[in-house]
């Protein structure tokens, strides 16, 4: 089967490469000529473990190609995926569907045969209806169906998530759409991956509901962490104790500086706006968004407290280890490190930082921060070392070397990756999240 993937960003490129690895003939389409040229040379626009090798092998096999021409790319395609960005719209938080509708219009104008148009982008309820109307208004006469097929990829583990999914959700309104989508995902039948067929609007809402629920779990355990610090409990044991209940589960119960990234912040906002539009308030999600936003600045104040308070911190230096919102990605979108760095800078603290993959993306967002070549260069002469992102490279740092390099032996571990006893035995003053 030929598949066209319109949009070669994170979702489009990962999905396209994985579909090609299943044996489909995939064309990735993007208007960015520079991006397409680099992809043809094997240069990835994002960092994702395993993606470069996957793209290279399938391009060499002739199953994966790249073009800037939508008309050329969709010719002969049985499934045309829309995988363009839906960022939060300035001013009101709604998902900006400009790119989705532009693609729908261009697909309608260039449709040369029967095809299923699939919204892979995260879109509000009812978007598929509008996409169907836009394509139908072109009047090409070819049979088409519009299907919702949300993605559930975790950055840093996207290829595994695509090839071994928890579930595949397909929202279709007719048998033509369902039939084509069964063929698209037929390679996963052998893995017995569960496929859930729903209405299109239900499928669109599933994506938002899933992300809002996960964001709620993160925010809940972060609030429990604050309570643990007050009462002398250990949040890691609390998380383990409640996570062993299979009604709750252990995932997304790691206390830290708050969620960020490309999905949770914009999707929770978009869900709130959709709920407002339909006069169906989502008070829990509203509280989650507000609490998470305030938590990021609170983590900055936690660092200031470790430096002796806001007044005493002025003129001191902090080393930030990890800048991306999570490990194994270069994504800086809504990363907690941005708010933490701003809080410290506002208090007059100098900042040095290191991240294995995210420093190029971080530089324009943190113009006053010194980017260092390795963690130890950032630690040199620092009055406090702050672990912001739990990269594996930070899990076994040489504590003795850190103590020698730092101006003061202060470690603030916002991801709880170290044992308090080990760090204190090495001579550090140690602060973590949700542990006395």
Legacy VTK file of the C-alpha trace (Angstrom):
# vtk DataFile Version 3.0
C-alpha trace
ASCII
DATASET POLYDATA
POINTS 436 float
0.000 0.000 0.000
1.153 3.525 -0.731
0.905 5.942 2.186
1.391 9.702 2.028
2.461 11.432 5.246
1.849 15.181 5.080
4.131 16.777 7.646
7.623 15.551 8.441
7.922 16.679 12.032
8.065 14.440 15.070
4.837 12.489 14.518
4.952 12.422 10.731
8.564 11.323 10.409
8.398 8.634 13.091
5.080 7.297 11.764
6.258 7.396 8.151
9.511 5.599 8.914
7.720 2.912 10.931
5.062 2.352 8.257
7.874 1.974 5.708
9.587 -0.531 7.997
6.345 -2.543 7.958
6.691 -2.792 4.174
4.430 0.025 3.000
5.561 2.486 0.324
5.695 5.824 2.174
6.191 9.362 0.915
6.819 12.060 3.528
5.711 15.508 2.377
6.771 18.859 3.798
6.783 22.426 2.459
10.090 23.144 4.183
12.555 22.647 1.329
15.547 22.729 3.661
14.093 19.999 5.863
13.324 17.762 2.885
16.812 18.309 1.455
18.386 17.359 4.774
16.161 14.290 5.131
17.252 13.128 1.694
20.824 13.398 2.971
19.946 11.435 6.097
20.044 14.429 8.459
17.274 14.248 11.056
15.342 17.394 12.103
14.812 15.968 15.612
16.622 13.714 18.038
14.850 10.408 18.656
16.754 7.213 19.524
16.900 4.832 16.551
15.180 7.171 14.096
18.194 8.017 11.942
19.021 4.352 11.323
15.357 3.520 10.617
15.029 6.327 8.069
18.322 5.425 6.426
17.537 1.724 6.032
14.071 2.276 4.590
15.207 5.046 2.254
17.930 2.737 0.921
15.341 -0.015 0.446
13.206 2.380 -1.623
10.233 2.246 0.721
10.655 5.766 2.138
11.025 8.948 0.126
10.645 12.694 0.638
9.114 15.485 -1.417
7.895 19.064 -1.153
5.110 18.448 -3.692
1.820 17.382 -2.130
0.278 16.614 -5.516
3.182 14.316 -6.360
3.270 12.755 -2.917
-0.413 11.792 -2.665
-0.691 10.426 -6.205
-1.719 6.781 -5.952
-1.849 6.839 -2.149
-4.606 4.807 -0.511
-4.107 6.568 2.829
-3.142 10.223 3.219
-2.113 11.130 6.753
-2.266 14.701 8.029
0.524 15.048 10.600
1.118 18.789 10.821
1.437 20.915 13.934
-1.545 22.096 15.993
0.098 24.544 18.425
-1.825 26.514 21.012
-3.347 29.572 19.360
-2.084 32.886 20.667
-4.497 34.608 22.979
-7.035 31.905 23.771
-5.278 28.522 24.021
-7.371 26.854 21.308
-5.546 24.427 19.035
-4.481 26.309 15.913
-5.873 24.264 13.006
-4.575 26.523 10.240
-2.104 23.951 8.910
-4.599 21.076 9.132
-7.168 22.943 7.072
-4.549 24.100 4.561
-3.546 20.483 3.973
-7.191 19.385 3.680
-7.795 22.074 1.055
-4.723 21.101 -0.948
-5.528 17.387 -0.697
-9.033 18.062 -1.982
-7.691 20.039 -4.923
-5.186 17.334 -5.883
-7.040 14.107 -5.085
-6.609 11.909 -8.162
-8.210 8.703 -6.910
-10.114 7.068 -4.048
-8.354 7.570 -0.713
-8.779 7.746 3.043
-7.621 11.005 4.641
-6.377 10.376 8.183
-5.928 13.047 10.846
-2.864 11.963 12.807
-2.418 15.450 14.235
-3.972 16.049 17.652
-7.164 17.943 16.875
-10.248 19.065 18.829
-13.564 17.261 18.589
-15.301 18.038 15.310
-12.161 18.771 13.282
-12.712 15.707 11.115
-16.154 17.018 10.179
-14.599 20.249 8.903
-11.823 18.407 7.059
-14.494 16.295 5.353
-16.436 19.421 4.360
-13.325 21.138 2.965
-12.335 18.150 0.831
-15.932 17.593 -0.285
-16.282 21.216 -1.412
-13.564 20.719 -4.019
-15.876 18.405 -5.925
-13.223 16.164 -7.502
-15.693 13.280 -7.633
-13.343 10.696 -6.137
-14.461 8.613 -3.192
-12.862 9.588 0.083
-13.328 9.095 3.803
-11.951 11.118 6.687
-10.680 9.084 9.637
-9.245 10.019 13.032
-6.179 8.035 14.123
-4.541 9.785 17.102
-0.929 9.096 18.011
0.205 7.980 21.456
3.972 8.266 21.038
6.292 9.080 23.922
9.261 11.187 22.925
12.385 9.147 23.512
10.523 5.856 23.030
8.459 6.636 19.941
9.604 3.832 17.660
8.885 1.163 20.246
5.525 2.763 21.016
4.578 2.733 17.327
5.630 -0.850 16.701
4.314 -2.260 19.990
1.365 -0.019 20.848
-0.916 -0.353 23.842
-3.786 0.267 21.446
-4.600 1.674 18.021
-7.592 4.003 17.994
-9.437 4.537 14.712
-12.443 6.809 14.404
-14.284 6.115 11.164
-17.790 6.808 9.945
-18.000 4.248 7.117
-16.731 0.828 6.114
-14.452 2.225 3.397
-12.433 4.090 6.039
-12.320 1.098 8.372
-11.286 -1.266 5.558
-8.331 0.879 4.454
-7.164 1.414 8.038
-7.248 -2.326 8.713
-4.902 -2.754 5.760
-2.647 0.083 6.980
-2.205 -1.607 10.367
-2.329 -5.219 9.160
1.399 -5.720 9.976
0.548 -5.216 13.652
-2.126 -7.910 13.677
0.587 -10.540 14.238
1.520 -8.725 17.461
-2.148 -8.836 18.446
-2.117 -5.089 19.010
-5.621 -4.105 20.132
-7.483 -1.960 17.608
-10.400 0.101 18.862
-12.852 1.329 16.222
-14.999 4.251 17.337
-16.863 7.172 15.876
-14.629 9.963 14.592
-15.545 12.425 17.337
-14.979 9.809 20.029
-11.517 9.098 18.652
-10.638 12.788 18.654
-11.663 13.109 22.300
-9.805 9.949 23.378
-6.464 11.586 22.611
-7.202 14.671 24.717
-8.728 12.652 27.548
-5.685 10.355 27.689
-3.185 13.206 27.886
-5.274 15.115 30.431
-5.489 12.028 32.652
-1.729 11.435 32.517
-1.086 15.109 33.258
-3.417 14.748 36.238
-1.431 11.766 37.582
1.804 13.752 37.356
0.279 16.782 39.059
-1.306 14.650 41.778
1.938 12.944 42.765
3.715 16.318 42.739
1.186 17.659 45.244
1.659 14.521 47.343
5.411 15.180 47.203
4.900 18.617 48.732
2.791 17.065 51.484
5.423 14.372 52.077
8.031 17.047 52.702
5.768 18.687 55.292
4.858 15.521 57.192
8.156 13.646 56.863
7.012 10.928 54.449
8.731 9.570 51.316
6.914 10.224 48.038
8.700 7.402 46.247
7.311 4.917 48.739
3.890 6.566 48.507
3.997 6.258 44.695
5.076 2.632 44.952
2.376 1.878 47.483
-0.463 3.340 45.436
0.967 2.195 42.109
0.806 -1.448 43.173
-2.963 -1.081 43.088
-3.778 -2.179 39.532
-6.639 0.308 39.422
-4.020 3.078 39.637
-0.835 1.621 38.138
2.779 2.759 38.663
3.323 4.867 35.544
3.436 8.691 35.623
3.839 8.708 39.393
7.393 10.060 39.502
7.476 13.321 41.430
9.439 16.132 39.833
9.379 19.729 38.584
6.177 19.412 36.535
5.248 18.258 33.041
6.267 19.948 29.808
6.822 18.985 26.176
4.838 19.289 22.995
1.688 17.450 24.100
0.485 17.822 27.682
0.623 21.641 27.944
-1.127 22.391 24.662
-3.541 19.451 24.806
-4.811 20.246 28.292
-5.358 23.864 27.228
-7.168 22.778 24.067
-9.391 20.427 26.071
-10.299 23.274 28.428
-11.266 25.481 25.493
-13.334 22.741 23.880
-15.129 22.163 27.191
-15.838 25.895 27.461
-17.199 25.996 23.904
-19.636 23.215 24.747
-20.508 24.649 28.183
-19.162 21.557 29.939
-16.532 22.754 32.439
-13.580 20.461 33.215
-12.622 21.729 36.660
-10.096 18.979 37.379
-8.132 19.677 34.188
-8.348 23.399 34.910
-6.734 22.833 38.316
-4.064 20.590 36.783
-2.990 23.274 34.300
-2.832 25.981 36.957
-1.004 23.798 39.479
1.579 22.600 36.963
2.363 26.127 35.789
2.967 27.328 39.343
5.066 24.274 40.195
7.795 25.124 37.695
8.453 28.502 39.322
8.202 26.850 42.734
11.103 24.579 41.772
13.136 27.692 40.999
12.333 28.992 44.477
13.388 25.617 45.910
16.823 26.186 44.386
16.949 29.716 45.792
16.137 28.327 49.253
19.064 25.905 48.924
21.265 28.901 48.096
20.261 30.594 51.326
17.196 32.491 50.130
16.524 34.993 47.353
18.639 37.789 48.837
21.611 35.577 49.672
21.471 33.922 46.227
22.215 37.127 44.293
25.624 36.869 42.676
25.905 33.111 43.193
26.111 30.480 40.467
23.885 27.476 39.801
24.664 24.559 37.494
21.615 23.096 35.720
22.033 19.521 34.550
19.382 18.687 31.962
17.324 21.215 30.026
14.913 19.205 27.870
11.494 18.415 29.326
12.435 14.719 29.538
15.452 12.533 28.640
16.135 11.028 25.198
14.778 14.004 23.275
15.961 17.461 22.252
12.501 18.962 22.842
12.549 22.153 24.910
8.871 23.045 24.532
7.421 24.098 27.905
10.328 22.457 29.697
10.431 23.120 33.462
14.056 24.208 33.024
12.894 27.402 31.290
10.855 28.615 34.255
13.518 27.476 36.724
16.257 29.343 34.857
14.084 32.464 34.642
13.341 32.374 38.368
17.045 32.090 39.150
18.004 34.810 36.676
15.376 37.151 38.148
17.062 36.663 41.523
20.486 37.547 40.105
21.871 33.999 39.976
24.379 33.186 37.237
23.581 29.935 35.419
25.742 27.348 33.665
24.046 24.370 32.048
24.612 21.115 30.240
22.229 18.840 28.342
23.253 15.884 26.142
20.949 16.840 23.243
18.980 20.011 23.963
21.485 22.880 24.143
21.044 24.106 20.564
17.300 24.366 21.128
17.805 25.893 24.584
20.138 28.732 23.578
17.491 31.067 22.091
15.176 30.359 25.040
17.880 31.013 27.651
20.036 33.811 26.266
21.849 34.504 29.546
22.722 30.894 30.337
26.241 29.581 29.732
26.076 26.293 27.798
28.897 23.923 28.750
30.585 21.004 27.012
29.964 18.479 29.787
28.336 18.326 33.247
31.590 18.890 35.097
32.300 22.112 33.187
28.905 23.396 34.308
29.564 22.339 37.917
32.913 24.161 38.147
32.698 26.995 40.742
28.942 26.474 41.197
27.287 27.261 44.514
24.579 24.681 43.764
24.137 21.804 41.316
20.571 21.189 40.131
19.449 18.007 38.363
16.490 19.067 36.236
16.201 16.217 33.693
16.907 12.562 34.501
19.289 11.737 31.649
21.110 8.448 32.211
24.380 10.381 31.935
23.584 12.059 35.260
22.774 8.930 37.269
26.354 8.002 38.124
28.231 11.287 38.314
31.510 11.248 40.223
30.409 12.842 43.499
33.967 13.326 44.734
34.920 15.141 41.529
31.754 17.235 41.761
32.611 18.229 45.315
36.127 19.269 44.291
34.869 21.329 41.334
31.926 23.052 42.989
32.354 26.187 45.042
29.860 24.791 47.566
28.736 21.149 47.952
25.010 21.688 47.427
22.948 19.290 45.274
19.273 19.827 44.462
17.899 16.666 42.863
14.551 17.510 41.248
14.207 13.970 39.833
15.153 11.914 42.915
17.766 9.909 41.030
20.225 9.785 43.932
20.141 8.159 47.343
20.126 10.836 50.057
22.469 8.742 52.201
25.027 8.341 49.389
25.037 12.029 48.531
25.296 13.175 52.133
28.064 10.647 52.773
29.981 12.325 49.938
29.786 15.592 51.848
26.918 17.309 50.060
24.019 19.275 51.400
21.165 17.532 49.583
17.597 18.460 48.690
15.182 16.334 46.665
11.460 16.212 45.904
9.033 14.696 48.379
11.663 13.122 50.608
12.450 14.367 54.086
LINES 1 437
436 0 1 2 3 4 5 6 7 8 9 10 11 12 13 14 15 16 17 18 19 20 21 22 23 24 25 26 27 28 29 30 31 32 33 34 35 36 37 38 39 40 41 42 43 44 45 46 47 48 49 50 51 52 53 54 55 56 57 58 59 60 61 62 63 64 65 66 67 68 69 70 71 72 73 74 75 76 77 78 79 80 81 82 83 84 85 86 87 88 89 90 91 92 93 94 95 96 97 98 99 100 101 102 103 104 105 106 107 108 109 110 111 112 113 114 115 116 117 118 119 120 121 122 123 124 125 126 127 128 129 130 131 132 133 134 135 136 137 138 139 140 141 142 143 144 145 146 147 148 149 150 151 152 153 154 155 156 157 158 159 160 161 162 163 164 165 166 167 168 169 170 171 172 173 174 175 176 177 178 179 180 181 182 183 184 185 186 187 188 189 190 191 192 193 194 195 196 197 198 199 200 201 202 203 204 205 206 207 208 209 210 211 212 213 214 215 216 217 218 219 220 221 222 223 224 225 226 227 228 229 230 231 232 233 234 235 236 237 238 239 240 241 242 243 244 245 246 247 248 249 250 251 252 253 254 255 256 257 258 259 260 261 262 263 264 265 266 267 268 269 270 271 272 273 274 275 276 277 278 279 280 281 282 283 284 285 286 287 288 289 290 291 292 293 294 295 296 297 298 299 300 301 302 303 304 305 306 307 308 309 310 311 312 313 314 315 316 317 318 319 320 321 322 323 324 325 326 327 328 329 330 331 332 333 334 335 336 337 338 339 340 341 342 343 344 345 346 347 348 349 350 351 352 353 354 355 356 357 358 359 360 361 362 363 364 365 366 367 368 369 370 371 372 373 374 375 376 377 378 379 380 381 382 383 384 385 386 387 388 389 390 391 392 393 394 395 396 397 398 399 400 401 402 403 404 405 406 407 408 409 410 411 412 413 414 415 416 417 418 419 420 421 422 423 424 425 426 427 428 429 430 431 432 433 434 435
